[in-house]
């Protein structure tokens, strides 16, 4: 399919042949070493005009374009147009046309666009050419935010398309003309909308060749993948700092697959995709789904009965770092209480029955175990009871009679965290960080984490030194950071 070419036109895009046969740049008003006047002044002098600004000069030439047609030549995109015309369906020329109150109006390129359009229609009549005017509505070409909105509307307006681009049609973009803010906004907005369908050309000025009437060489087309990826990469890494995995997924979604929606890009991108998918599951507390995504890497750890409790505790740490203190309190408490239940099921498999969506049942037969005869008092004549709350605490205390000597942390959980948790969760108020610490009989974040870790290690009989070390997700997070940071498309 033939391409659509979009070119921003600047003041240096056109050459004019003076009477001597030399070609001078119509918009080059800069003095050069060894020259008395700039090239634009040479053109004005050859035309026998009074001093005139660029806008009026190009308007003068446009009004007499039939007479001057063969003496006007595009110097920047001329060679590209000449060589690639068979591969182009339509050309859009973007030129400034600001209102009379704007000082930079005198360098507007709208008439230069019309001159270039006339040149194309003369030499390549098969090409459709359209001029797009910029600035009439007050949009400032030097304001990036305004230009970004303008380009978004230009690329794609749901009501009235300014640039008509067919599905899968290649888009070639030449951004040599105009101010940097306009070029930057065009590149960013275009890539955001069309991705790999947009390709860019670069141009190399050759003053001697230009003076002889030969337009500049060009190179390309180049994908803007690296340019767009750099911005997405920085955004994704910033989101990772906040542990916002769902937002990372949205940001990188288009990079997980090619434009046709089939295969992942690059060798590292499938790894990033899987890591993000796993992280999203973990962030929602779906730890088994997280392990399934991780596959063999999580197979060994996910078989451990105590594993999900450490993940829940680390999720509490992440929520705390996100300033979500209520969630931090909830997950830290849930990690310990949940592990107590898992401990009971693991320790007394014949006497504790797991139930879906309900608390486990503990059978009266558990009292036959040494040290648990006093636990009969909890049944009050019933053959089985639900295992939760004080009944669960009592079971742990009887089965681990040295808890007061071996773990001060579990005592703080029972004596401080449980009653405080009930108070906090039955009020419609916020929760500051200090209250999280107080609820765990801790002074700061380090002590709070240590308290939760101590409870988990006591129940699981593991010897992890930190919640981060105990969590698979902390490793995934680091790998995800490195994969995104190191990836180059």
Beta strands, then each sheet from edge to edge (+ up, - down):
strand 1: 3-8
strand 2: 14-17
strand 3: 23-25
strand 4: 72-74
strand 5: 88-96
strand 6: 128-134
strand 7: 171-174
strand 8: 198-204
strand 9: 217-223
strand 10: 352-355
strand 11: 358-363
strand 12: 384-386
sheet 1: 6+ 5+ 1+ 7+ 8+ 9-
sheet 2: 3+ 2- 4+
sheet 3: 10+ 11- 12+
end
